[in-house]
Amino acid sequence: MKKLITALIFLCVLTGVSCADPVDDLLAYYVGEYGVEKGEILVDALPDDTGKFGDIYMSLTGLMVEGLRIGSVTVRMKGVQFNAPSNWKAGNVECLNAISVNAVAEIFEDDINRAIAAKTFGDGKDEWHDLAMRIKPSGLSGKGYYKFGILDILIEITSNLRIVKGKELWLKDPQVKINKMDLPDYVTKQALGKIQPLVNLNRLPLPLSLNKVELKNGSAVLSSRTLPKTIPGGLRYTYSK
Protein backbone atom coordinates (compact mmCIF):
# COMPACT_ATOMS: atom_id res chain seq x y z
CA MET A 1 0.00 0.00 0.00
CA LYS A 2 2.84 2.44 0.86
CA LYS A 3 4.51 1.75 -2.49
CA LEU A 4 1.21 2.28 -4.31
CA ILE A 5 0.60 5.66 -2.65
CA THR A 6 4.18 6.76 -3.35
CA ALA A 7 3.74 5.82 -7.01
CA LEU A 8 0.45 7.74 -7.21
CA ILE A 9 2.02 10.85 -5.72
CA PHE A 10 4.94 10.60 -8.20
CA LEU A 11 2.46 10.23 -11.05
CA CYS A 12 0.56 13.33 -9.90
CA VAL A 13 3.78 15.35 -9.78
CA LEU A 14 4.62 14.31 -13.34
CA THR A 15 1.16 15.11 -14.68
CA GLY A 16 0.60 18.29 -12.65
CA VAL A 17 -2.60 16.91 -11.09
CA SER A 18 -3.36 17.85 -7.47
CA CYS A 19 -2.65 15.00 -5.07
CA ALA A 20 -3.96 16.38 -1.80
CA ASP A 21 -3.92 13.69 0.87
CA PRO A 22 -7.03 13.91 3.10
CA VAL A 23 -5.16 12.52 6.12
CA ASP A 24 -2.71 15.44 5.86
CA ASP A 25 -5.73 17.76 5.98
CA LEU A 26 -7.13 15.89 8.99
CA LEU A 27 -3.88 16.20 10.96
CA ALA A 28 -3.53 19.85 9.92
CA TYR A 29 -7.02 20.53 11.29
CA TYR A 30 -6.18 19.21 14.77
CA VAL A 31 -2.85 21.06 14.77
CA GLY A 32 -4.41 24.37 13.70
CA GLU A 33 -7.60 24.19 15.74
CA TYR A 34 -6.10 22.93 19.00
CA GLY A 35 -2.47 24.10 18.83
CA VAL A 36 -1.13 20.56 18.94
CA GLU A 37 2.58 20.48 19.82
CA LYS A 38 3.19 17.03 18.39
CA GLY A 39 0.88 14.77 16.42
CA GLU A 40 0.84 11.37 14.74
CA ILE A 41 -1.85 9.61 12.71
CA LEU A 42 -1.63 6.01 11.48
CA VAL A 43 -4.24 4.54 9.12
CA ASP A 44 -4.64 1.15 7.51
CA ALA A 45 -5.80 2.86 4.28
CA LEU A 46 -6.98 6.25 3.04
CA PRO A 47 -10.62 7.13 3.81
CA ASP A 48 -13.36 6.69 1.21
CA ASP A 49 -15.19 9.69 -0.27
CA THR A 50 -17.64 9.78 2.64
CA GLY A 51 -14.82 10.05 5.25
CA LYS A 52 -14.92 6.49 6.55
CA PHE A 53 -11.74 4.84 7.89
CA GLY A 54 -11.41 1.13 8.51
CA ASP A 55 -8.82 1.68 11.23
CA ILE A 56 -7.15 4.84 12.51
CA TYR A 57 -4.74 5.58 15.37
CA MET A 58 -4.22 9.16 16.51
CA SER A 59 -1.79 10.53 19.10
CA LEU A 60 -1.91 14.25 19.96
CA THR A 61 0.43 15.88 22.48
CA GLY A 62 -0.02 19.30 24.08
CA LEU A 63 -3.41 20.43 22.75
CA MET A 64 -5.55 23.29 24.00
CA VAL A 65 -9.24 22.62 24.68
CA GLU A 66 -11.32 25.51 26.05
CA GLY A 67 -8.29 27.21 27.60
CA LEU A 68 -6.89 24.06 29.20
CA ARG A 69 -3.76 22.34 27.93
CA ILE A 70 -4.30 18.59 27.66
CA GLY A 71 -1.00 16.75 28.05
CA SER A 72 -1.89 14.04 25.56
CA VAL A 73 -4.80 12.28 23.87
CA THR A 74 -4.32 8.92 22.15
CA VAL A 75 -7.17 7.13 20.40
CA ARG A 76 -7.62 4.02 18.24
CA MET A 77 -10.88 3.87 16.27
CA LYS A 78 -12.24 1.15 14.01
CA GLY A 79 -15.04 1.65 11.50
CA VAL A 80 -15.01 5.39 12.17
CA GLN A 81 -17.10 7.78 10.11
CA PHE A 82 -16.02 11.41 9.67
CA ASN A 83 -17.76 13.91 7.44
CA ALA A 84 -16.63 14.06 3.80
CA PRO A 85 -12.86 14.72 3.34
CA SER A 86 -13.68 17.53 0.89
CA ASN A 87 -14.56 19.63 3.97
CA TRP A 88 -11.39 19.03 5.97
CA LYS A 89 -9.01 21.45 4.27
CA ALA A 90 -11.42 24.30 5.08
CA GLY A 91 -11.34 23.34 8.75
CA ASN A 92 -14.72 21.62 8.87
CA VAL A 93 -14.14 18.27 10.60
CA GLU A 94 -16.81 16.16 12.27
CA CYS A 95 -16.30 12.72 13.76
CA LEU A 96 -19.77 11.21 13.56
CA ASN A 97 -19.49 7.68 14.98
CA ALA A 98 -17.28 4.61 15.29
CA ILE A 99 -17.75 0.89 15.76
CA SER A 100 -15.11 0.77 18.51
CA VAL A 101 -13.04 3.41 20.31
CA ASN A 102 -10.14 2.91 22.72
CA ALA A 103 -8.66 6.06 24.19
CA VAL A 104 -6.46 7.53 26.91
CA ALA A 105 -5.84 11.15 27.93
CA GLU A 106 -3.46 12.64 30.50
CA ILE A 107 -4.01 16.00 32.19
CA PHE A 108 -1.32 17.59 34.33
CA GLU A 109 -1.80 19.41 37.62
CA ASP A 110 0.22 22.41 36.44
CA ASP A 111 -1.96 22.83 33.35
CA ILE A 112 -5.16 22.70 35.41
CA ASN A 113 -3.79 25.36 37.75
CA ARG A 114 -2.74 27.60 34.84
CA ALA A 115 -6.21 27.31 33.33
CA ILE A 116 -7.84 28.15 36.65
CA ALA A 117 -5.56 31.16 37.19
CA ALA A 118 -6.42 32.50 33.73
CA LYS A 119 -10.14 32.50 34.42
CA THR A 120 -12.29 34.94 36.38
CA PHE A 121 -15.14 33.16 38.06
CA GLY A 122 -18.39 34.84 38.91
CA ASP A 123 -19.60 38.31 38.05
CA GLY A 124 -17.35 40.32 40.37
CA LYS A 125 -19.59 39.83 43.38
CA ASP A 126 -18.51 36.26 44.01
CA GLU A 127 -15.41 34.64 42.58
CA TRP A 128 -12.46 32.36 43.23
CA HIS A 129 -8.92 33.67 43.49
CA ASP A 130 -5.53 32.20 44.44
CA LEU A 131 -6.92 28.72 43.85
CA ALA A 132 -4.41 25.89 43.29
CA MET A 133 -4.81 22.13 43.20
CA ARG A 134 -2.50 19.16 43.70
CA ILE A 135 -3.01 15.66 42.32
CA LYS A 136 -1.60 12.62 44.12
CA PRO A 137 -2.39 8.90 43.92
CA SER A 138 -4.46 9.34 47.10
CA GLY A 139 -6.65 12.04 45.54
CA LEU A 140 -6.93 15.72 44.73
CA SER A 141 -6.43 18.57 47.19
CA GLY A 142 -6.97 22.26 46.66
CA LYS A 143 -6.89 25.53 48.51
CA GLY A 144 -8.20 28.93 47.47
CA TYR A 145 -10.23 31.95 48.40
CA TYR A 146 -13.86 32.41 47.43
CA LYS A 147 -15.24 35.92 47.55
CA PHE A 148 -18.90 35.90 48.62
CA GLY A 149 -20.33 39.37 49.03
CA ILE A 150 -18.02 41.19 51.45
CA LEU A 151 -16.55 37.91 52.73
CA ASP A 152 -13.28 36.44 51.46
CA ILE A 153 -13.46 32.79 52.46
CA LEU A 154 -10.54 30.38 52.62
CA ILE A 155 -11.74 27.02 51.30
CA GLU A 156 -9.73 23.79 51.38
CA ILE A 157 -10.88 20.83 49.29
CA THR A 158 -9.97 17.15 49.29
CA SER A 159 -11.65 14.95 46.73
CA ASN A 160 -11.54 11.94 44.46
CA LEU A 161 -12.22 12.38 40.75
CA ARG A 162 -14.85 10.85 38.47
CA ILE A 163 -15.70 10.86 34.76
CA VAL A 164 -19.07 12.16 33.61
CA LYS A 165 -20.56 11.50 30.16
CA GLY A 166 -17.30 9.92 28.98
CA LYS A 167 -15.59 13.28 28.41
CA GLU A 168 -15.73 15.34 31.62
CA LEU A 169 -13.63 15.17 34.79
CA TRP A 170 -15.49 16.14 37.97
CA LEU A 171 -14.78 16.23 41.69
CA LYS A 172 -16.15 13.14 43.45
CA ASP A 173 -17.42 13.35 47.03
CA PRO A 174 -15.46 16.52 47.85
CA GLN A 175 -14.71 17.23 51.47
CA VAL A 176 -14.67 20.96 52.16
CA LYS A 177 -13.05 22.80 55.05
CA ILE A 178 -13.95 26.45 55.53
CA ASN A 179 -11.60 28.54 57.62
CA LYS A 180 -13.22 29.79 60.82
CA MET A 181 -16.63 30.31 59.24
CA ASP A 182 -20.00 28.64 59.53
CA LEU A 183 -21.67 28.96 56.17
CA PRO A 184 -24.83 27.39 54.74
CA ASP A 185 -24.41 24.40 52.37
CA TYR A 186 -25.68 26.35 49.37
CA VAL A 187 -22.64 28.66 49.51
CA THR A 188 -20.27 25.67 49.39
CA LYS A 189 -22.22 24.12 46.50
CA GLN A 190 -22.20 27.45 44.68
CA ALA A 191 -18.42 27.79 45.11
CA LEU A 192 -17.69 24.24 43.91
CA GLY A 193 -20.12 24.61 41.04
CA LYS A 194 -17.96 27.37 39.58
CA ILE A 195 -14.99 25.03 39.05
CA GLN A 196 -16.91 22.00 37.76
CA PRO A 197 -16.07 20.24 35.53
CA LEU A 198 -12.32 20.49 35.99
CA VAL A 199 -11.78 19.11 32.47
CA ASN A 200 -14.25 19.19 29.57
CA LEU A 201 -13.34 17.35 26.34
CA ASN A 202 -16.74 17.77 24.68
CA ARG A 203 -15.33 20.33 22.24
CA LEU A 204 -12.79 17.83 20.90
CA PRO A 205 -14.35 16.17 17.81
CA LEU A 206 -13.53 12.59 18.75
CA PRO A 207 -16.05 9.98 20.01
CA LEU A 208 -14.29 9.48 23.35
CA SER A 209 -15.87 7.20 25.92
CA LEU A 210 -13.60 7.41 28.96
CA ASN A 211 -14.63 5.62 32.14
CA LYS A 212 -11.55 5.14 34.36
CA VAL A 213 -9.37 7.64 36.26
CA GLU A 214 -5.88 6.84 37.48
CA LEU A 215 -4.21 9.43 39.68
CA LYS A 216 -0.45 9.91 39.66
CA ASN A 217 1.86 12.44 41.29
CA GLY A 218 0.98 15.58 39.35
CA SER A 219 -1.43 14.17 36.75
CA ALA A 220 -4.68 12.34 36.10
CA VAL A 221 -4.98 9.66 33.40
CA LEU A 222 -8.43 9.14 31.89
CA SER A 223 -8.95 6.00 29.83
CA SER A 224 -11.36 3.55 28.29
CA ARG A 225 -11.47 -0.05 29.53
CA THR A 226 -9.05 -1.09 26.78
CA LEU A 227 -6.02 1.09 26.00
CA PRO A 228 -5.33 2.10 22.38
CA LYS A 229 -2.58 0.30 20.48
CA THR A 230 -0.76 1.47 17.39
CA ILE A 231 -1.39 0.05 13.89
CA PRO A 232 1.56 -2.11 12.79
CA GLY A 233 2.62 -1.19 9.27
CA GLY A 234 0.06 1.57 8.90
CA LEU A 235 0.45 4.69 6.76
CA ARG A 236 2.11 7.24 9.04
CA TYR A 237 1.60 11.02 9.20
CA THR A 238 3.44 13.17 11.73
CA TYR A 239 3.72 16.76 12.91
CA SER A 240 6.12 18.38 15.38
CA LYS A 241 6.33 22.03 16.41
N, C-alpha and C positions, 0 to 999 in steps of 0.2 A: 504493500500500500504506500509506504514512504517513497519508494522508487517511482511509483506511478504518479504521485502528486508532484515530485520533483520534475518529472518529464513533462507534465502538463504545464507547470510554471515556466519551464524553459521554452516550450512551444508557444506560450502566450507572449513571452518576451520577443521571440523571433517574428511573430505575426503582428505584434502591436496591439493585441486584444487585452482588455483589462482582466486581471486574474485576482481580483480581490478575494481574500480568504475570509469567510464569515467568522471563523474562530478568532482571527486577529481582531476583528471588529468587536467581538464579544469581550475579549480580554481588555481591549482599549476602553470599552464602556466602564468596566469596573474600576480601572485605573483612574479614568477621568472623573467619574461620578463620586468615587469614595476615597480618592487620594491614596490608592494602594501603594505601599512602599516596595513590595515585591510580590509578584504573582506568577502562578504556573497553572496551565490548563493542559490536561491530557485527554484525548478522545480516541475511541476505537475507530472512528471514521467521521468524515465531515457530515454535518446535519443535512437533512433533506430540505426541500424548498419551503416546507411548513415550519422548520425550526426544531425538528425532532432529532435527538441524539439517542443512539442505542446505549452508549455508556460514556460518561464524562466524569473526570476527576478535576477538582478545582482547589487550589491552595492560595489563599490571599493573606498577606502579612501586613500589619499596620494600616488598617482602613478606618476611615472616619464615618461614623453613623450617628446622626443627630448630635453632633458636637462631642461625641465620645470616641476615643481611639480604641478600637478592638485589636488586641495583640495579634490574633490570627483566627481565620476561619478556614476549615478544610472540609470539603464535602465530596462525596461520591454518589452520583445519581444514575440510575438505570431507567431506560424508557422515559426520558424526560422531554417534555414538550415546552419549548419557548415559543414566542411569537415568531413571525416570519423573519428570516435573516436580512431581508431587504430593508428592515427598519433599524437594524443595529448600528449602522454607521452614523445615523442621525441621532443616536443616543436614546432610542426608544427600545428598551429591552424589558420583556415580561417573561417570567418563568411561571408557566401556567399549572403544570402538574408533573408528577413523576411516579413511576411504578414503585420504586424503592429509593430511599434517601438515607445515607449514613453520614453523620456530620459531627464535628467537634469544634468548639470555639474557646479561646482563652482570653480572659479580660484581666488586666493587671490593676492592682490597688492604686498605683501612682496615676494611671490614666483615669480611673474613677474619680480620684481626688481633684485632678486638674479640671475635669468636666464640671464637677460640683463647684469649684472655685470660680469658674467662668460664668456661672449662672447667677441670676438674681431671682430668688424665690419670693413669691408674694407680690403685693402691690405697693410696698413701701410701708404699710402699716404692720404687716407681720412677715418676717422673712428669716431664713437661716443666714448665719455668717460664721466664718472660722470653723467650718465643719470639715473634719477629716476622718477617714475610715482606715482600719487595718484588717487585713484578711490573714487568718492563720488556719491550720488544719482543724482547730477546735471551734472555729466560727468567726464571725465578723464582729468587730467592735468599732464604735465611733463616738466622737465627742464634738459638740458644737454648741453654738448659741442660737436660740430662737427668739426673735423679737416679737412679742405679743402685746400690742398696745404700747404702754409705757414701760413694760417689763422686758428685761433682757435675761432670758432663762438659760442656764447651763443645763444641757441635756446630754446624758451618756447612754449609749445604746449597746447592747450585746444581742446578737441574733444569729440564727442559722439562715441559710438561703434556700429558696425554692424556685422552680421554673414554672411559669404560668403561660398557657397557650403555646407552648413549644418554642417561644422566642423571647420571653421576658424573664428577667431575673429580679425577684422580689425578696424582701426581708421575710423571714419565717419565724413566727412566735417571738417577736422582739421583746426584750426586757429593757425597760426604760427607767433610768434614775434621774430624778430632777433635783437639782442642788438647792436644798433648804427652802423648798416651796411646796405647798399643797395645792395642786391644780386639778380641775375636773378632767375626767377622761377624754372629753371631746377636744380639749386643747392638745393633748398628746397625740390623738388620732389625726388631728388637723396638721400638726407638725410633721409626723411621719408620712402623711399623705402627700406632702410636697416633695418628697425625695423618692417616691415610688412610681414606676419601677426604677431600680438602679441601672438596669441595662434593658434597652428595647431594640430588638433586631427586626421589628416588623417592616421597617423601611428598606431592608436589604432584600432585593428580589430573588430570593432562593427559598424553596419549600422546606425550610428547616423544621424538624420535629425533635427538639432537644428535651430530654426528660431526666437527666442525671447531673448532679453538681458535685464536683470534687474540689475541695478547698486545699490550697497549698500555702506556703509562706509567701504572701504577696500577690497571689492570683487565684482566680476561680476558673475551673475548666467545666464547660457545659458540653454535654455529649448525648448522642443517641445511644440506644442499647448496644449497637454494633458500631465500632469505630471504622472510619473510611480507610480503604487501602488504595494504593496507586494502581494504575493500569499498566501491566507489563507490556512493553513494546508498543505503547500507544503513540499517537502523533503528539508531539510536545510543543507547547508555546510558552514562552517565558517573558517576564518583564522585571527589570530591576531599576530602581531610582538611581 
